[in-house]
């Protein structure tokens, strides 16, 4: 069924817009109070058409349109706003909106715009299901990651003189729009700081993301005997050090098992003191469909949680599967 997403921070406005939809139009209607909620709903395919307000808290209409454009989200957008400046119209249409309706909207005006763009007779975009990852392939990736992860944990434990709790790797072939669901546990923590480092090998490429929750920094500083205030700059330095150990050792462990060599790029700060979903949304254009391996490290006796996500391009799996074919052979 065709779906309409009404995004406005005002409950009254949301109800008013919904009532103006054609009475005989069979659609599923969803609601969002700001652009951030709208983006989540769009990724859940709850908006073949987005009726979007401009002035909202958290993420306004302009930012929402920019994110839709940057992330290639499939939706038609009609702006409904009280901001009637000519520049507002020019800006939203330049960002991809079909049209601009002045508040308060009337059923007749909305119907005319829907008819103008032939939306009333539109069909919802077909959902293309991603082929699931073969269970044997997943087990194989999980096993080589277990080994590489253990080596990284051992390296970290020796440097910091702590016991590192090793996770069970979470391995999935996903659309990048699903990253926020995969990282839902991290999202519930608090704000985080994250760095990213690209890597490249023969027929294999990807990026590693290292994420540390903000509440972890004080304990990390204690473990490393760092004195004084743990300011933003020191936090970044601590994360860079941890990321260098985990990413470098993990990639080396994987490379040895696949008989390849990886070269690593310079680490890039993705965001500091932000929600993980915001960091993913800001950088989502960088990643496409991906083999995602999630590792969550903890330090026993300390409030430290560090998450490492390895993202391999889907094309990389051809070479990786070839390199790991001996592990899949029947006995």
C-alpha positions as CSV (number, residue, x, y, z in Angstrom):
1,X,0.0,0.0,0.0
2,X,1.2,3.5,-0.8
3,X,2.3,5.3,2.4
4,X,2.3,9.0,3.4
5,X,4.6,10.4,6.1
6,X,3.4,13.7,7.7
7,X,6.3,15.5,9.4
8,X,5.6,18.5,11.5
9,X,6.5,19.4,15.1
10,X,2.9,20.5,15.8
11,X,0.3,17.8,16.7
12,X,-2.4,20.1,15.4
13,X,-0.7,20.7,12.1
14,X,-0.1,16.9,11.6
15,X,-3.7,16.2,12.2
16,X,-4.8,19.0,9.9
17,X,-2.6,17.8,7.1
18,X,-3.8,14.2,7.5
19,X,-7.4,15.3,7.3
20,X,-6.7,17.1,4.0
21,X,-5.7,13.9,2.3
22,X,-8.3,12.7,-0.3
23,X,-10.9,10.7,1.6
24,X,-11.1,8.0,-1.1
25,X,-7.3,7.6,-1.3
26,X,-6.3,4.2,0.2
27,X,-3.0,5.0,1.9
28,X,-1.2,4.2,5.1
29,X,-0.5,7.4,7.0
30,X,2.5,7.8,9.4
31,X,3.7,10.7,11.5
32,X,7.0,12.3,12.6
33,X,7.7,15.2,14.9
34,X,11.0,16.3,13.3
35,X,13.3,15.5,10.5
36,X,15.3,13.0,12.5
37,X,12.2,10.9,13.1
38,X,11.2,11.3,9.5
39,X,14.5,9.9,8.3
40,X,14.2,6.8,10.5
41,X,10.6,6.3,9.2
42,X,11.8,6.7,5.5
43,X,14.4,4.1,6.1
44,X,11.7,1.8,7.3
45,X,9.8,2.5,4.1
46,X,7.0,4.4,5.8
47,X,6.9,7.3,3.3
48,X,6.4,6.9,-0.4
49,X,5.3,10.6,-0.1
50,X,6.7,13.0,2.6
51,X,4.6,16.0,3.5
52,X,7.3,18.1,5.2
53,X,7.3,21.2,7.5
54,X,10.3,23.5,7.4
55,X,10.7,25.0,10.9
56,X,11.2,22.1,13.4
57,X,13.5,21.4,16.3
58,X,16.3,18.8,16.2
59,X,16.4,18.6,12.4
60,X,14.5,21.1,10.3
61,X,13.0,20.6,6.8
62,X,16.0,21.9,5.0
63,X,18.3,19.5,6.8
64,X,15.9,16.7,6.1
65,X,15.8,17.4,2.4
66,X,19.6,17.5,2.4
67,X,19.8,14.1,4.2
68,X,17.3,12.6,1.8
69,X,19.3,13.8,-1.2
70,X,22.7,12.7,0.3
71,X,21.5,9.3,1.3
72,X,19.6,8.6,-1.9
73,X,16.3,7.8,0.0
74,X,13.4,7.0,-2.2
75,X,10.5,9.4,-1.5
76,X,8.5,12.2,-3.1
77,X,8.5,15.4,-1.0
78,X,6.0,18.2,-0.8
79,X,6.8,21.0,1.6
80,X,3.9,22.5,3.7
81,X,5.1,25.5,5.6
82,X,4.2,28.9,6.9
83,X,7.5,30.3,5.7
84,X,6.4,31.9,2.4
85,X,9.6,33.7,1.5
86,X,10.5,33.3,-2.2
87,X,13.9,32.1,-1.2
88,X,12.4,29.3,0.9
89,X,10.6,28.0,-2.2
90,X,13.8,28.2,-4.3
91,X,15.8,26.4,-1.6
92,X,13.5,23.5,-1.1
93,X,12.9,22.9,-4.8
94,X,16.7,23.0,-5.4
95,X,17.0,20.3,-2.7
96,X,14.5,18.0,-4.5
97,X,11.0,19.0,-3.2
98,X,8.3,18.7,-5.8
99,X,6.3,21.7,-4.7
100,X,5.6,24.1,-1.8
101,X,2.2,24.6,-0.2
102,X,1.5,27.4,2.1
103,X,0.0,26.7,5.5
104,X,-2.8,26.2,6.4
105,X,-3.2,23.7,3.7
106,X,-6.7,23.0,2.2
107,X,-8.0,19.7,0.8
108,X,-8.4,21.3,-2.6
109,X,-4.9,22.7,-2.8
110,X,-3.3,19.4,-1.6
111,X,-5.4,17.4,-4.1
112,X,-4.4,19.7,-7.0
113,X,-0.7,19.3,-6.2
114,X,-1.1,15.5,-5.8
115,X,-2.8,15.4,-9.2
116,X,-0.3,17.7,-10.8
117,X,2.5,15.2,-10.0
118,X,0.3,12.1,-10.6
119,X,0.9,11.0,-7.1
120,X,-2.7,9.8,-6.4
121,X,-2.1,6.9,-8.9
122,X,1.5,6.2,-7.9
123,X,2.5,2.7,-6.8
124,X,4.9,2.2,-3.9
125,X,8.5,1.5,-4.7
126,X,9.1,-2.2,-4.8
127,X,11.0,-3.6,-1.9
128,X,14.1,-5.5,-3.2
129,X,15.1,-8.0,-0.6
130,X,18.8,-8.5,-0.1
131,X,20.0,-12.0,-0.6
132,X,20.7,-13.4,2.9
133,X,24.3,-14.3,3.8
134,X,24.9,-18.0,3.4
135,X,25.2,-19.6,6.9
136,X,28.4,-21.4,6.1
137,X,30.0,-18.2,4.8
138,X,28.8,-16.4,7.9
139,X,30.4,-19.1,10.2
140,X,33.6,-18.8,8.3
141,X,33.8,-15.0,8.6
142,X,32.9,-15.3,12.3
143,X,35.6,-17.8,13.0
144,X,38.4,-15.9,11.3
145,X,37.2,-12.7,13.1
146,X,37.2,-14.6,16.4
147,X,40.9,-15.3,15.9
148,X,41.8,-11.8,14.8
149,X,39.7,-10.3,17.6
150,X,41.5,-12.4,20.1
151,X,44.8,-11.1,18.9
152,X,43.6,-7.5,19.1
153,X,42.2,-8.1,22.6
154,X,45.5,-9.7,23.8
155,X,47.4,-6.7,22.4
156,X,45.1,-4.3,24.2
157,X,45.2,-6.3,27.5
158,X,49.1,-6.3,27.5
159,X,49.3,-2.5,26.9
160,X,46.6,-1.5,29.4
161,X,47.2,-4.3,31.9
162,X,43.5,-5.2,32.1
163,X,41.3,-8.2,31.3
164,X,39.5,-7.7,28.0
165,X,36.1,-9.2,27.6
166,X,35.9,-10.6,24.0
167,X,32.5,-10.5,22.2
168,X,31.0,-12.9,19.8
169,X,31.3,-11.3,16.3
170,X,28.0,-10.2,14.7
171,X,28.3,-10.8,11.0
172,X,25.7,-9.6,8.5
173,X,25.4,-8.6,4.8
174,X,23.2,-5.4,5.1
175,X,22.1,-2.3,3.4
176,X,23.8,0.7,5.0
177,X,20.4,2.1,5.9
178,X,20.2,-0.8,8.3
179,X,23.3,0.2,10.2
180,X,21.3,2.1,12.8
181,X,19.4,-1.0,13.6
182,X,22.6,-3.1,13.9
183,X,24.0,-0.5,16.3
184,X,20.8,-0.1,18.4
185,X,22.7,-1.3,21.6
186,X,25.2,1.4,21.2
187,X,22.5,4.0,20.5
188,X,20.9,3.3,23.8
189,X,24.1,4.1,25.7
190,X,24.5,7.8,25.3
191,X,26.6,10.1,23.1
192,X,29.7,8.6,21.5
193,X,32.9,9.6,19.7
194,X,33.9,7.7,16.5
195,X,36.8,7.5,14.1
196,X,37.0,5.7,10.8
197,X,39.9,4.3,8.9
198,X,39.9,2.9,5.4
199,X,41.8,-0.2,4.3
200,X,42.7,-1.7,1.0
201,X,44.1,-5.0,-0.2
202,X,44.1,-7.0,-3.5
203,X,40.4,-7.2,-4.4
204,X,39.3,-6.2,-0.9
205,X,38.4,-2.8,0.5
206,X,36.5,-1.3,3.3
207,X,36.4,0.9,6.4
208,X,36.8,0.2,10.1
209,X,34.8,2.3,12.5
210,X,35.9,2.6,16.2
211,X,33.3,3.9,18.6
212,X,33.8,4.8,22.3
213,X,31.0,5.9,24.5
214,X,31.7,9.3,26.2
215,X,31.4,7.8,29.7
216,X,34.3,5.5,28.9
217,X,37.0,8.2,28.6
218,X,37.5,8.8,32.3
219,X,38.2,5.2,33.1
220,X,40.5,4.9,30.0
221,X,42.5,7.8,31.3
222,X,42.8,6.2,34.7
223,X,44.0,2.9,33.2
224,X,46.7,4.8,31.2
225,X,47.6,6.9,34.2
226,X,46.7,10.1,32.5
227,X,46.4,13.0,34.9
228,X,44.5,16.3,34.6
229,X,41.3,17.1,32.8
230,X,40.1,14.8,30.1
231,X,39.2,17.4,27.5
232,X,38.0,16.9,23.9
233,X,41.5,16.8,22.5
234,X,42.7,14.2,25.0
235,X,39.6,12.2,24.4
236,X,40.3,12.1,20.7
237,X,43.9,11.1,21.4
238,X,42.8,8.2,23.7
239,X,40.3,7.0,21.0
240,X,42.9,7.3,18.3
241,X,45.3,5.1,20.4
242,X,42.7,2.5,21.1
243,X,41.5,2.5,17.5
244,X,45.0,2.1,16.2
245,X,45.5,-1.0,18.3
246,X,42.2,-2.6,17.6
247,X,41.9,-1.8,13.9
248,X,45.6,-2.5,13.1
249,X,45.7,-5.8,15.0
250,X,42.3,-7.0,13.8
251,X,43.1,-6.3,10.2
252,X,46.5,-8.0,10.5
253,X,44.9,-11.1,11.9
254,X,42.4,-11.2,9.1
255,X,45.0,-10.5,6.5
256,X,47.2,-13.4,7.7
257,X,44.4,-15.9,7.5
258,X,43.4,-14.8,4.0
259,X,47.0,-14.5,2.8
260,X,46.7,-10.8,1.8
261,X,48.2,-7.5,2.9
262,X,46.2,-4.5,3.9
263,X,47.3,-0.9,3.6
264,X,45.5,1.5,5.9
265,X,44.6,5.1,5.4
266,X,44.7,7.9,7.9
267,X,42.0,7.9,10.6
268,X,39.2,10.3,10.2
269,X,37.0,11.7,13.0
270,X,33.4,11.0,12.1
271,X,31.9,12.8,15.1
272,X,32.4,13.7,18.7
273,X,29.8,13.7,21.5
274,X,27.0,12.6,19.1
275,X,24.4,9.9,19.0
276,X,25.5,6.9,16.9
277,X,22.5,7.2,14.6
278,X,23.5,10.8,13.9
279,X,27.1,9.8,13.0
280,X,25.8,7.1,10.7
281,X,23.4,9.5,9.0
282,X,26.1,12.1,8.5
283,X,28.4,9.7,6.8
284,X,26.0,7.2,5.2
285,X,26.7,8.4,1.7
286,X,30.2,6.9,2.1
287,X,28.9,3.4,2.6
288,X,26.7,1.2,0.4
289,X,25.6,-2.4,0.8
290,X,28.2,-4.0,3.0
291,X,29.5,-7.0,4.8
292,X,29.4,-5.7,8.4
293,X,31.3,-7.3,11.3
294,X,30.5,-5.8,14.7
295,X,32.7,-6.4,17.7
296,X,32.0,-5.0,21.2
297,X,35.0,-4.9,23.6
298,X,34.7,-4.3,27.3
299,X,37.3,-4.0,30.1
300,X,36.6,-6.0,33.2
301,X,36.2,-3.8,36.3
302,X,35.9,-0.6,34.3
303,X,33.1,1.3,32.7
304,X,34.6,1.1,29.3
305,X,32.8,0.0,26.1
306,X,34.5,0.2,22.8
307,X,32.8,-1.0,19.6
308,X,34.6,-1.9,16.4
309,X,32.7,-2.2,13.1
310,X,34.4,-3.6,10.0
311,X,32.6,-2.7,6.8
312,X,33.7,-4.6,3.7
313,X,32.3,-3.7,0.3
314,X,30.0,-6.3,-1.2
315,X,32.5,-6.7,-4.1
316,X,35.2,-7.7,-1.6
317,X,33.4,-10.9,-0.8
318,X,34.4,-12.5,-4.1
319,X,38.1,-12.3,-3.2
320,X,37.5,-13.1,0.5
321,X,35.4,-16.2,-0.3
322,X,38.1,-17.3,-2.7
323,X,40.8,-16.9,-0.1
324,X,38.7,-18.7,2.5
325,X,37.5,-21.5,0.2
326,X,39.7,-24.1,1.9
327,X,37.9,-23.5,5.2
328,X,34.6,-24.4,3.5
329,X,35.7,-27.6,1.8
330,X,34.0,-30.8,3.0
331,X,36.1,-33.2,5.0
